Amino acid sequence: MKVSITGTGITKFGELWDKSLLDLAFDAGNEAIKESGLKKEQINALFVGNMLSAKFDSQGHLGPAVAQVLGLVSPAFHIEAACASGGLAIHLAAQAIEAGEYENVLVLGAEKMTDVSTAEAASGLMGAASEEERDAGLTFPGLYALMAQAYFAKYQVSQKDVAYASVKNHLHASLNENAQFGNKITVEQVLKSMEIANPLKLLDCSPISDGAAAVVLSKKESKKPFISASSTKTDTLSLSQRKTLTEIIAAQEAAKSAYRSAGVSPNDIDLAEVHDCFSIAEVIAMEDLSFCKKGEGAKLIKTGKTTIGGKMPVNTSGGLKACGHPVGATGVKQVVEITRQLEGRLTKRQVKNPKIGLTHNVGGTGATVVVNIIQN
């Protein structure tokens, strides 16, 4: 696969009460199209990643709605895969270009989550879980807490060990003008923060966010970074049906497929954006992506190797934890971050001479996973 990323766009992430969902889509989409140098009539299709617009914004026909505000006359598709909606939109658009269906595609991820109550947001997000999990009164913090409990017991890892992921991501977000939280935090602050679902504390959890991100993908080769592999895999919706709670098998399989397709190994990856919806999720991701052995994800983060300046920085944007997690936008934001890193555009948090980056976007507790590899 060789699909060029010719334009990128992104909004601020956070509590953006002065912006509607379509305002955010307009801002990110226009920026990406302008950067690509294409005219709007040259955009052959629009893929929109979003989970909650029908529930929170009373707009179920989102593809044409976004096309209208952007002034696009092209096929428009709404892609929903929970928190992997943006990543899946990237995957499907890249596949459509590879198949020869389109020359240029705008992929846009957007979500507006802060205009509803916390209870409404939590209820909406649980649409990505199984019926039995909802009937049990679980929320996603509760589901990931079960995974954390299993992981802690199996590998003798502590809350303190895992807290380093949040600390690192807040450090990175302090260098990102678009991040929701630009404040640095300490391990002690994580441990002393309010308990949300044992053993997860408030500062282990990503926030409710608004935001949008966009990329233009093109068939024509350019000097811009390109997607060399895009893989998606699926697992059971319910945790109770999984083979293990300490791994996400769909992530492992998607990563293996992407590495094979791109002709690279985990050791070739210079930086990554992974789905740290909770601190334990980043720890498990390090292992699922074969960046370290099983049980050593927290240790890898604690060494500083995944901090900017380390061997392989992870979540230079601040990740979901500190940059923010407008769920439909996250998978596209990850691609924007890696692309701009490969272009050498991010002065404050720029990684030195990266050549190959990876994005890892997870829907629910791992029922859908998308892994993209992006190269210069």
Buried (B, 14 or more C-beta within 10 A) or exposed (E): BEBBBBBBBBBBBBBBEEBBBBBBBBBBBBBBBEBBEBEBEBBBBBBBBBBBBBBBBEBEEBBBBBBEBBEBEBBBBBBBBBBBBBBBBBBBBBBBBBEEBBBBBBBBBBBBBBBBEEEBBBBBBBEBBBEEBEEEEBBBBBBBBBBBBBBBEEBEBEBEBBBBBBBBBBBBBBBBEBBBBBEEBEBEBBBEBEEBBEBBBBBBBBBBBBBBBBBBBBBEEEEBBBBBBBBBBBBBBBBEEBEEBBBBBBBBBBBBBBBEBBEBEBEBBBBBBBBBBBBBBBBBBBBBBBBBEBBBBBBBBBBEBBBBEBBBBBBBBBBBBBBBBBBBBBBBBBBBBBBBBBBEEBEEBBBEEBBBBBBBBBBBBBBBBBBBBBBB
